[in-house]
Amino acid sequence: MSEENPLLGLREKIDALDLQIMQAISDRARCAQQVAEVKKGQGDDVFYKPEREAQVLRHIMAENAGPLDNEEMARLFRQIMSACLALEEPVKVAFLGPEGTFTQEAALKHFGDSAVSVPQAAIDEVFREVLAGSCNYGVVPVENSTEGVISHTLDSFMDSSLKICGEVELRIHQHFMTGPNTNKDTITRVYSHAQSLAQCRQWLNSNYPNIERVAVSSNAEAAKRVQGEWNSAAIAGDMACELYNLEKMWEKIEDRPDNSTRFLIIGREEVPRSGDDRTSVVVSVHNKPGALHDLLEPFRRHNVDMTRLESRPSRNSKWSYVFFIDLVGHLEDKAVADVLAELSTSVAQIKILGSYPRAVL
């Protein structure tokens, strides 16, 4: 019968493959449970290993032969790993809320849908929940490709003992959305987070130059407000659209098509080397001529790539500054260790925020 109907034959083949895939996933899950038991026997109660997951996803992407692209294949395996981990203990993740924000989307992208995401009202509350042990990890935004650094996140690291355990990059697509009661012909205001309004400034100037732009605490808050109003719209992302049942009038209205935000994963443990890592430090320099040159010169001499240098006002004295530095490599790498050892003898203070796998997805 399948020879007479090629479509039926292909469906039979897909059904057989589905059974094989299900069996393989079940075998993997049982193996993950055995790994957890071995860890318990060794006194290791930390089931989530950022460096190991990064290595697995990189290996999958390297071995992928298509037709699914590398990122799509890696996302599938991310969900499989998330579900397997949840068999033992779901990862509990604090994020800058409320529900429906880009930060929650980043958290689920990094940890998978089986993670338990816990919204917090402010960035410092995310730090507090992780430090207290109420959540295993936290996710906070650190910089946007259009609007720059998130100062509150950097400032929170200055007094915290938490470590950076990972990073995730998220393409930010902003949509102009309305609620069920909105009269689309008489929109007089739009709600969104201040950064989202800035990211869509040119589009708003061209399409809605006269409406009031109201900055609120989050895009999710903007989506909630629009639900009960007849003359307003919201700018937010896909998750907020689905969660609050809004309609997209215009899609992808961000001024820059490559608009992206980088988020940091914070936790209490240091992360071993994964093979493709980044290290973040904060440095306070002496107030003297040539201080910035002395800070940068060891990176050149040891051939260590600095990917970000950001200054913030110091809390110790007026008109003095600290520098947040991202560099390629891990603390266990000799070149990185040599640079940091040399800096520790020439700067006023250096604090290592963490070495962690570079974003895979």
N, C-alpha and C positions, 0 to 999 in steps of 0.2 A: 504493500500500500504506500509505503514511504517512497518507493521508486516512482510511482505514478504521480505523487504529489511532493515535489522537492521541498516545499515549505513545511510540510508535516515532518519530513525527515530531519530538517534543520531544528525544528522544535524539539524533536525527540533527542537530538544531540545536545541541545541546550539543557534539557531536563536532566540528562545524564551528567553533564558537566556541573550543574548546580548541586547535585548530590555529592560529587567529588569535592567541590569547594566547601560545602557544609562539613563534610567529614574532615577535611584538612584544617578548617578553622577550629573544629572541636578538638582535634589532636593538638593543635597549637595551644588552645586554652588549657588543656590538661597538663601540657608541658610547663606552661606559665605557673600553674598551681604547684607543680613540683619544685620549680625554682623558688617560689615563695616559701615552701616548707624548708628547703635547704637554707635559705637566708635566716629563717627563724632559728634553725638549729645552730647557726653561727652567731646568733645574737644581733643580727641586722634586721631592724624593724622598719627600715625605709624601703618601700617596695618600688617607688617611682625613681628611676635613674635617668636623669636628663641626658647624660653623655651616651648611655646605651641606646636610648630611643633615637637620638640623632644619628648614631652609627647605623642603626637598622634602616632608617628612612633613606639615608644617603646610599646604602647598599642597594635598596630596592630601586631607587632612581637610576643608579648606575647600571643595573642589570635589566631594566625594563626595555623590552624590544617593541612596544607598541601593540596595537594601534592607539591605546590610551596614552596620553602624554605623561611625562614624569610626575608632574605635580598632582594630576588626577589619581595616578596609581598610588602615590605617597599618601594622599588624603584617605584613600580606602584603607590602607594599612594603619594609618593613624587611628581610625575608628576601631579596627580590629584590636589593636594594642590597648586602646582605652577600655574596650569591653572586657578584655582578658584581665586587665589590672583591677577592674571593678569587681571581679569574682572574689578577690581577697579583701580589698579595701578601696572603695572609690576615692579618688583624689578630691579633696575639698579645697576650692579655689576662691579666694576673695577677689572681687573686682570693683572698679569704680562704676557704681550703678547710677540709676536704677536699671532694671531689666530692659533689654533692648538697645543698649549702648554699643558703640563700636568696641569698647573694652571687653564687654561680654563676648562679642563675636571673636575677638582675638583670643580670649581665654579658651573658648571651645575649639577654635582652630588649632591651638597648641596642645590642649589636653584631651580633645575628643569629646563627643557628646555624652559619654558615660561619666564624666567628671561632674561633681556637684558644685555649681557656681553660686556664690553667695554675694549679693550686691551690698556695697558700702556707699555711704553718702559722700565721702571725701577721700582723697588720696592718703592722708595721714591715718585714716581709719583702716584702710587696707593694710598699711604697715603695722598698725596696732594689732589687728586680728591675727596676722601671721606671727608676730613676735610673741603674742600670748599663747600661741599653739591652738587657737580655735580653728584655724585653717592651715592646711599644709603649705600652700603657696598663695601668692598674690600676683595680680596683673595690673600694671599701671602704665599709662602712656608716657613716653619720654620725649619724642620729637615728631613733628610733622614736616613732610618735604616742602610744603608750601608756607606754613606759618612759623616754623622753627621749633625751638625747645619748649618743653613744658616745665616752667620754672619750679612749680610746686613739687614736682617729682624729684628734681635735683636737690632741692632744699631738704626734702624728707630724708635723703640719704646721709646728710651731714651729721645727724645725731642718732642714727640708727645702727644697730649691730647686724642687721639683716644683710644677706648676700644676694647678688644677682646670680640667678641659676639658669637663665636662658633669655631668649629674645624671640619675638615674632613680628613679622612685617605684614601689614594688612593694607591692601588697596582700598582706598576710601572712595566709595561712590555715593554722592549725595543726590537725593530725590526730592522734588517739590510735591508735597502730598496734602490731600484734603480728607476731611472726615465725612461721615454719613450725612451730617446736617449742613455741610458747607454749600453756600451759593457761590459757584465758581466765577460768576460774573461780577461779584461785589466783594472780592477779597481786599481787605484794607490793612491786614498785618500778617507777618510771617514770624513764627517762633523757631528758634534753633539755638544751639550753643554758640558762643561768641566766635570760636574758631571755625565752625561750619559756616557761619554767616560770612566770615572773612574769606573762606575758601571759595565762596560762590558770589563774591562781590560783583564781578564783571557781568555775570549772567543776570543777577538781580537788577543791576543798573540798566541793562538792555531790555529786560522783559517786564519788570515790575518796579520802575524807578520811583514811584510815588507811595508805595505801601510802607507802613511802619515796620521796622526790623527790631524785634524784641529778643534780646539775649536771655536765655534761661540756663538752668544748671546743667542740663544735658539734652541731647536730641530726643531721648525717650520722654523726658518731661515735656518737651515741645509736642511730641505726638499725643501724649495724654491730654494736653490742653485743647488741642484741635478737635478732639472727639465731641466736646460739648458746645462748640461755637459754630456759628453760621457764616462768619465773615473772615475766618483766619485759615492759614495754611501752616505747614511745618516743613522744615528741611531736616531730613534724617536718612538713615540707611535701611537696608532690606529687613533686618531683624525687627526694627521698630515698626516698620510698615506691616509686617505679618502679625506681630504681637498685639498691636493696637487697632488692627483691621482698618487701615487707611487705604486710600486710592492714590496711585501715582499719576499726577497730571503731567509731570515732566521728569524724565529719568536722566541720571548722570549729568547733573548741572554744574559740577565742580569746574572751576576755571582752567585747571591743569589736568589733562587726562591721566597723567602719571601720579596723581595725588596719593600719597601713602603715609601711613603713620607707623612708627616703630614703638613697640611695647616691650617692657621688661618683665621678666618673671622673677619674683623675689621669694626667698626662702631662708631657712636657718642653717642649711648644710652647704659646705663647699663642694664643688663639682670637679671630679677628676677630668683629665684631658680626654677629649673626644677625637682629636685629630684635625679639627678645623674649628678653632676657638677664637674668642675675643676676650680681652681683659679690660676692666674699667677701674680707674683709680681717681681719687680726688687729691689735689696737691695744693698746699699753701706755701707760697714763696716768700723769701725775705724781700722787704721793700728796699731795693737797691738798684742802681743802674745795671742793665744787662741781665736782670733776673729772668726775663722770658727767654732770652737767648740761651742761658745756662740750663733752663728747663728743657728746651727742645733739642739741644745739641747731642745729648747721649742717644736719642732715637736715631739720628742720622748715622752716628758712629757705629752703632750696633745693628744697623739696617733693620730696624723695627718700624713697621708701618703704623703711623698714627692716623686713625680714621675720623676722630672728632676731638676738637678742643673748644671747650665752652667755659667762659668766665662767669662767676657769680659773686656778689658782694659777700665778704667775710662777716661773720657774726662777732668776731673778736675785736675789731677796731674799724673806725670810719675810714672810708676811701682805701680799704685794702680788699684784696680779692683772692678767691680760690679758683682753681682750674679743674674742671672735669675732663678727663682724658679717656678716650677709647683707643685701644691698640689691638693689632692682630697678633694672636698668639696666646699661649697659656702660661700661667705662673711657673709651671714645670718645665717650660722651654728655656734653654740656657740663655738665649739672647734677651728674652723678656726679663728673666731673673737678673741678668747683669745690668740692664737699664734701671730697673727698680732699685737695685742695691746701690747703684751710683747716685740716683736721685735722692735716696734716703740720707746721704751724707751732705747734700748741698741745699736741700729745701728746708723750710721751717717745719713742715709736717706732711706726711703722705699716708693716705688711707686706701687700702685695697678693697674695692667694692665687690670684686669677684671675677673669676674666670669661668667661662660658660660657652656652650656650643653656639656657633653662629647660626642664624635663622636658616632652617632648611626649607620651610614653606613660607 
